Amino acid sequence: MNRAMRSSDVVLWIWFAFGALAFACVPALRARDPVWGWLPFWLLVAPAIDLVWLHHRRLLATSQAFLVRRMRRRRSPMQQAQRLRTRRVLRRLPRLAEISP
């Protein structure tokens, strides 16, 4: 199918947009209604679920392509850092005879 939006897509996007606008502007719509139930579900979650269901194959293909690109970009495992080879200056430890009075 081409990129042209189907009528169901248009309706769901409009439903989602108006639901988000109503949810943000009208605090009474954030509550539970005895007839309709939890209103945020019907305003936001239901159209989002429908949109995801309508485009689930495209979403899966996009996420898979993203993960494949991400895995290819990973560098090869880096080697452990090598310790610098500096010359140690050995300190002379005091002898027991020198410590005791």
C-alpha positions, -999 to 999 in steps of 0.1 A, spaced: 0 0 0 13 35 -8 18 63 16 -17 78 10 -36 78 42 -67 57 44 -100 71 57 -96 51 88 -62 66 95 -75 101 90 -104 94 114 -82 79 140 -56 107 139 -84 133 142 -99 113 171 -66 112 188 -58 149 182 -91 161 195 -90 137 224 -55 150 234 -67 186 231 -99 179 251 -79 160 277 -54 189 281 -80 216 281 -110 201 300 -100 187 335 -134 170 339 -125 146 311 -96 132 331 -120 115 355 -142 83 353 -177 86 339 -204 62 351 -216 56 316 -185 57 295 -159 45 320 -124 59 322 -125 87 297 -88 90 290 -89 55 276 -116 65 250 -99 99 243 -63 88 239 -55 51 244 -82 36 222 -73 55 190 -36 50 197 -41 12 200 -61 12 168 -34 32 150 -7 8 162 -28 -22 152 -34 -8 117 3 -1 112 19 -29 132 37 -45 102 53 -12 92 62 -5 128 78 -39 133 98 -35 100 109 0 110 120 -11 145 138 -42 130 156 -21 105 167 4 132 180 -25 154 199 -40 125 215 -7 117 223 -1 153 240 -35 156 261 -30 125 274 3 138 288 -13 169 325 -14 169 344 -46 172 351 -55 208 379 -32 221 409 -48 235 417 -43 271 438 -12 278 475 -21 282 493 -9 312 519 18 306 554 5 308 570 30 331 602 25 349 597 18 385 620 34 410 625 9 438 626 25 472 648 10 497 628 -3 526 641 5 560 656 -25 578 644 -36 611 677 -27 627 673 9 615 638 12 628 643 0 664 661 24 688 
